[in-house]
């Protein structure tokens, strides 16, 4: 996986974490309480990885019916 940039922005009692893929520029955001920044980082990175995985083309072969 490519390098991921993490940005944290505080707004009162809430923290917004943005994870950005350096290769594609794709972003994922997580918002939560300010007292759990590591949890928000993990969540944002997980969401980003899921988003990038969904963009990949399906793998070929492996069990399709051939006529």
Secondary structure, DSSP 8 states (H G I E B T S, - for coil): ---EEEEEEEETTEEEEEEEETTT--EEEEEEETT-HHHHHHHHHHHHHHHHHHHS-----SS----
